[in-house]
Amino acid sequence: MTQLDILTELQRNKVLESLGKGKRVSGRAFDEYRKIEVLTNVSENANGSARIRLGKTDVIAGTKFGIGEPYPDTPDEGSISVGAEMTPLASPLNEVGPPSPTEVELSRVVDRCIRESHCVDVSSLCLVPGEKVLSLFIDIYALNDDGNLLDASSMASLVALNQTRLPKVEDGKIMYGEYDGKMLALANQPLLITTIKASNTLLSDVDLGEEKAQFARFSFGSTEKGIITAFQKAGSGSFSAKELEQSIETGLKNAKSLRKTLKV
């Protein structure tokens, strides 16, 4: 067992011991989020960018456009793609190289929340039907991982989307560094909310120690109107129907409060 394994086990035991006494190690309420700091326009080269500090978890998201060919079955629609990189700065467990399973999961869950909400009218990204479309890329970079990267990445992505300027296109080419004066229009504001289950207790916005103690995890995306657009369950444990109902009810309440903080 490595030193890191020992520290992780100690953290896990401390969390479970505290939950057994009916409280969190941090002293937060079970459904309480950590302090959120929002910074916008953190990248000069991105079409839109945002940095979210959720407690000690630190994430940057940026948007960029490219030009490509449409998919054969959607000749008049552009595309959206989300990528995530957990830099070695974020955690001693992260390494440089091909995307890890955790990075793949992070990008796919955030992508699904955005894509399935249909917040972006992809038909508006069409330049020449069947030939050229705009592709919208959302890149997520984790600078520090202290738990709940899913929600932090979703927040950063949503704020970045709201800051996104449409590129200037001439003769079928993007004039990088130039913009047409218009902002990307969003039909709704999709946000991901995650609940974990540890020691038969449901917790919102877990820190890294609580994350190590989780038995199961449930994430869902919703719009500002409370419409659920996507969800995912992870972990070897399970949620009862009542626990899922509670997770959604608490999540929708938290999402409403988070949107006020994010100003979206």
ABEGO torsion letter per residue (X at the ends): XBAAAAAAAAAAAAAAAAAAAGBBAAGBBAABBBBBBBBBGABAABABBBBBBBEABBBBBBBBBBBBBBBAABAABBBBBBBBBBBAAABAABBBEBBBAAAAAAAAAAAAAAAAAGABBAAAABABBGABBBBBBBBBBBABBAEGAAAAAAAAAAAAAAABBBBBBBGGBBBBGBBAGBBBBBABBBBBBBBBBBGGBBBBGBBAAAAAABABBBBBBBBAAGBBABBBBBEABBBBAAAAAAAAAAAAAAAAAAAAAAGX
